């Protein structure tokens, strides 16, 4: 089973569409959290500080499980977003959390290329254009794996 099949829980969706869906969900999450800075702050406050710092930093990204992410998002008031996304995609919320646990480290890493979180006044807000190229990057890396 490929990484994207794992991401989608074997739901039979097309690979490119599935990765795009998870990136879209990540984009919604970033917007609702108040941008990169807001998401990082919320996840740090709810138990994922070490992992999130690795995503921002220039080294390897520390993984998080879907369960860990789910607990942090629920505690941070973002549980409804996971439920909404699961309903839209027609999958179990666990599938969404599993997908986000793979996509979010890459998304945060992608939006903090110098190892620095942008200030709110200097692009710390969120623009979906910031994630352009991430799907290609993820899919390209998977094609080579």
C-alpha positions in Angstrom: 0.0 0.0 0.0 1.4 3.4 -0.9 1.9 6.3 1.4 -1.1 8.1 -0.2 -3.2 5.0 0.1 -2.3 5.0 3.8 -3.1 8.7 3.9 -6.5 8.1 2.5 -7.2 4.9 4.5 -7.5 2.9 1.3 -10.7 4.7 0.4 -10.0 4.2 -3.3 -9.7 7.9 -4.2 -7.3 9.0 -6.9 -3.8 9.7 -5.5 -3.4 13.2 -6.7 -6.9 14.2 -5.6 -6.4 12.6 -2.2 -3.2 14.5 -1.5 -4.8 17.7 -2.7 -7.7 17.0 -0.4 -5.4 16.7 2.6 -3.5 19.8 1.6 -6.9 21.6 1.3 -7.9 20.4 4.8 -4.5 21.6 6.1 -5.1 24.9 4.5 -8.5 25.2 6.2 -6.9 24.3 9.5 -4.2 27.0 9.0 -6.8 29.6 8.2 -9.0 28.8 11.2 -6.0 28.7 13.5 -4.9 32.2 12.5 -2.0 31.3 10.1 1.2 29.4 10.7 1.9 31.3 13.9 -1.5 30.5 15.3 -1.4 26.8 14.4 2.1 26.4 15.9 1.1 28.2 19.1 -2.0 26.1 19.5 -0.2 22.8 18.9 2.6 23.8 21.3 0.1 24.6 24.0 -1.6 21.3 23.6 1.3 18.9 23.9 3.1 18.9 20.5 5.7 21.5 21.2 8.8 19.3 20.5 7.4 18.0 17.2 6.2 21.4 16.0 9.6 22.9 16.7 11.2 20.2 14.5 8.8 21.2 11.7 9.8 24.8 12.0 13.5 24.1 12.4 15.8 23.2 9.5 16.4 19.6 10.6 14.3 16.5 10.2 10.6 16.7 11.0 9.6 14.7 14.0 6.5 12.6 13.3 3.2 12.8 15.2 0.4 10.2 15.2 -3.1 10.9 14.1 -4.2 10.3 17.7 -1.7 12.8 19.1 -2.8 15.4 16.5 -6.5 14.7 17.2 -6.0 15.3 20.9 -4.2 18.5 20.3 -6.7 19.8 17.8 -9.7 18.8 20.0 -8.1 20.6 23.0 -7.3 23.6 20.8 -10.9 23.9 19.6 -10.4 22.6 16.1 -12.1 19.2 16.5 -15.1 20.4 14.4 -12.8 21.0 11.4 -11.8 17.4 11.4 -15.4 16.2 11.6 -16.4 18.6 8.7 -13.5 17.5 6.5 -14.3 13.8 7.2 -17.9 14.5 6.2 -16.9 16.3 3.0 -14.4 13.6 2.0 -16.7 10.7 3.0 -14.1 9.1 5.3 -13.7 8.4 9.0 -12.2 11.3 11.1 -9.3 9.0 11.9 -8.4 9.0 8.2 -8.4 12.8 8.1 -6.2 12.9 11.2 -3.8 10.3 9.8 -3.5 12.4 6.6 -3.0 15.6 8.5 -0.3 14.0 10.7 1.6 13.4 7.4 0.8 16.6 5.6 1.1 19.2 8.5 4.8 18.6 9.2 5.5 19.2 5.5 3.2 22.2 5.3 4.7 23.9 8.3 8.2 23.1 7.1 7.4 24.5 3.7 6.1 27.7 5.1 9.0 28.2 7.5 12.0 27.6 5.1 14.5 29.5 7.1 13.6 27.9 10.4 11.7 31.0 11.5 7.9 31.5 12.0 6.9 34.6 10.2 5.5 37.4 12.4 1.8 38.1 12.1 2.5 41.4 10.5 5.0 39.9 8.0 3.1 37.0 6.5 2.3 35.2 9.7 -1.3 35.1 8.4 -2.2 32.4 6.0 -2.5 32.5 2.2 -3.4 29.3 0.4 -0.8 30.3 -2.2 1.8 29.5 0.5 1.0 25.8 0.0 1.4 25.9 -3.8 3.9 23.3 -4.9 3.5 21.3 -1.7 1.3 18.7 -3.4 3.8 18.3 -6.2 6.6 18.1 -3.7 4.8 15.4 -1.7 3.7 13.5 -4.8 7.1 13.9 -6.5 8.9 12.5 -3.4 6.4 9.6 -3.2 6.9 8.7 -6.9 10.7 8.4 -6.2 10.1 6.3 -3.0 
